[in-house]
Amino acid sequence: MTLAELRDLYQQGKLHQARVCHDTLSMGWLVTFYDAEGNLYELTDTLGCRVSHESPRAAEEKVHLVADCPTRIDSLYRFFEV
């Protein structure tokens, strides 16, 4: 969802938490919002592609453009099984 769409959801009281996590494919940082039921809403561009940021701070700034909610930043060191 775009910034404007996410901002509308927040103003309706639907978004309660944000998460910034490291994306191993783009080597950037993604922003995801959650509602009270645990549904997730990713920050995307107008074409629906995920938006990747160069640092956790840049991603967190995008969170603050949408909502004033608790934000969890995932660690750089995550382990994946192949």
C-alpha positions in Angstrom: 0.0 0.0 0.0 1.2 3.5 -0.7 2.0 6.1 2.0 -1.4 7.8 1.4 -3.3 4.6 1.7 -1.5 3.6 4.9 -2.0 7.0 6.3 -5.8 6.7 5.7 -5.9 3.4 7.5 -4.0 4.9 10.4 -6.5 7.8 10.6 -9.3 5.3 10.7 -7.6 3.7 13.7 -6.8 0.4 12.0 -3.0 0.4 12.2 -1.4 -0.3 15.6 2.2 -1.3 15.1 5.0 -1.0 12.6 8.0 -3.3 11.8 11.2 -2.5 10.0 13.0 -5.6 8.7 16.0 -6.3 6.6 15.3 -7.8 3.2 18.0 -10.2 2.0 16.9 -10.0 -1.7 17.2 -6.2 -2.1 19.7 -5.8 0.8 17.5 -2.9 2.0 15.0 -2.3 4.8 11.2 -2.9 4.4 8.4 -1.3 6.3 5.3 -3.3 7.4 2.3 -2.2 9.4 0.0 -4.4 11.5 -3.6 -4.0 12.6 -5.1 -5.3 15.8 -5.9 -8.7 14.2 -2.4 -9.2 13.0 -3.0 -8.5 9.3 0.0 -7.0 7.7 0.2 -4.1 5.2 3.5 -3.5 3.4 4.7 -0.1 2.2 4.7 -0.3 -1.6 4.9 2.1 -4.5 2.0 2.9 -6.8 2.6 -0.3 -8.8 2.5 -2.5 -5.8 6.2 -3.2 -5.6 7.8 -3.2 -2.1 9.8 -0.1 -1.3 13.3 -0.8 0.0 15.2 1.8 2.1 19.0 2.1 2.5 19.0 2.1 6.3 16.8 1.4 9.3 16.7 5.1 10.1 15.4 5.9 6.6 12.7 3.2 6.9 11.7 4.5 10.4 11.3 8.0 9.0 8.8 6.6 6.5 6.9 5.0 9.4 6.6 8.4 11.1 5.2 9.9 7.8 2.3 7.4 8.1 1.7 6.8 11.8 2.7 7.5 15.3 2.8 4.0 16.6 5.2 1.5 18.2 7.9 0.5 15.8 10.0 -2.7 16.1 13.3 -2.8 14.2 14.6 -6.3 13.4 18.2 -7.2 13.9 20.7 -7.2 11.1 21.6 -10.8 11.9 18.8 -13.1 10.9 19.3 -16.8 10.1 17.5 -18.4 7.2 17.1 -22.1 6.3 17.6 -23.0 2.6 
